[in-house]
Amino acid sequence: MRNRIYSLTEVTMRRFLNALILPAILLSFSGSPAFAAGGNIHFGALEVHPFASVKETWSDNIYSTPSGTTESDRISTYIPGVRFLLPFGMHKADLQYFAVINNYRDHAGENTADHNARGMVDLNFGSRFGLSLSDAYQKGHEPRSSSATGFIEKFTTNGAKASLSYQLADLSKVQLDYTHTTWTFKQSTFRDRDEDLAAAYLYYRFLPKTSAFVEFDYANVDFSEVTTPLDNKVTSALAGVTWEITDRSKGTVKAGRMWKDFKASDQPDTNAWTASADVSHKFTDYSSIMIVGQRTINETNFLGTSYYVTTGAYAEFTHRFGVRFAGVVRGSRGEDRFSNATAAGEPVRHDTTVMTGLGLKYTMKEWLEFGADFNYRDRDSNINANDFREHQYVVSASVSL
């Protein structure tokens, strides 16, 4: 697999962003833009949705270090972005760009600027065939609290995906996906890799808005370093249910088995059960809940280990107080179990991270929202140097047209 498809360079990214913005510029010469009731801008059939948010965060542990070694700071975050929607016939295109810029008041070395560009074209050929083509680019970072090394890990990644679906009959559907993803890390170059994933789904609808499905995945993971023992193949088989019963209840739940087979004979293979859930439900017009969970085998993020297994879930409950105010309570729990110890005599690392938080939202207008949040995170590791606790206090404002 040496004929690699590389991630977008910064020059290519600028060209891509120009491609997003150019249609709006050209169409602007053909007439004045129209404004829809929701505030978005129209140039003919093209919808332009600019959005932006700003937030101020105070953290008492910006380095995610154990008690007694913590540093506090105030972080200003700016998120400008724009989204373009273009329907044409039975098809549609969806393009989006946004940046996430973090500026620290006292620790400028922690400043980051992430860039995200996404594009999707959804094509429908009659009532049976569908083809979706998409690409997602990110020039981002792993924060210290998420990085296994305890440092900020900067990376670029690009994922190109093609998804073909065919409606066999009124009650069943076949879907085939292919995704090519590249990862390039600035410091942890041992993690640079290409991932090729092929997936097949067979759906059977047994209720008007509910389908059961089986999923088969095959992935080839090729690390860039020639001598790496980490190249592997991943196979998984899952079964699940997906539903969308009006806007009140929708979700997908699946579970199965995953096998990771390393190409190096001295690298032990592994397998484990895998599952994921993405569920949202409205109890009333004022109360709703959202739950996201996953168990999976991840590629290594720590030098000296082969892989790590993540098991975790996040839940968020929202209750509206009238039209403008809403309260949010959130929480998560996750476990990371690493494959092996990194040095003789050391234990195999095992981290448990718990997050709790609550917030208040005020919707002044349909397109203007203010928020105040508190979050608490606690990571408990069997290696004490990886323990940390953090309190965050956040105020925010966002605009979305």
Sequence and secondary structure as in RCSB ss.txt:
>XXXX:A:sequence
MRNRIYSLTEVTMRRFLNALILPAILLSFSGSPAFAAGGNIHFGALEVHPFASVKETWSDNIYSTPSGTTESDRI
STYIPGVRFLLPFGMHKADLQYFAVINNYRDHAGENTADHNARGMVDLNFGSRFGLSLSDAYQKGHEPRSSSATG
FIEKFTTNGAKASLSYQLADLSKVQLDYTHTTWTFKQSTFRDRDEDLAAAYLYYRFLPKTSAFVEFDYANVDFSE
VTTPLDNKVTSALAGVTWEITDRSKGTVKAGRMWKDFKASDQPDTNAWTASADVSHKFTDYSSIMIVGQRTINET
NFLGTSYYVTTGAYAEFTHRFGVRFAGVVRGSRGEDRFSNATAAGEPVRHDTTVMTGLGLKYTMKEWLEFGADFN
YRDRDSNINANDFREHQYVVSASVSL
>XXXX:A:secstr
  S      HHHHHHHHHHHHHHHHHHHTTS  EE TTS EEETTEEEEEEEEEEEEEES TT   TTS   EEE
EEEEEEEEEEEEETTEEEEEEEEEEEEEESS GGG EEEEEEEEEEEEEETTTEEEEEEEEEEEEEE TTT TTS
S EEEEEEEEEEEEEEE SSSEEEEEEEEEEEEEESS GGG EEEEEEEEEEEEEEETTEEEEEEEEEEEEEESS
TT S  EEEEEEEEEEEEEETTTEEEEEEEEEEEEEESSTTS  EEEEEEEEEEEEESSSSEEEEEEEEEEEEE 
 STT SEEEEEEEEEEEEEEETTTEEEEEEEEEEEEEESS SSTT    EEEEEEEEEEEEEEEETTEEEEEEEE
EEEEEESSGGG EEEEEEEEEEEEE 
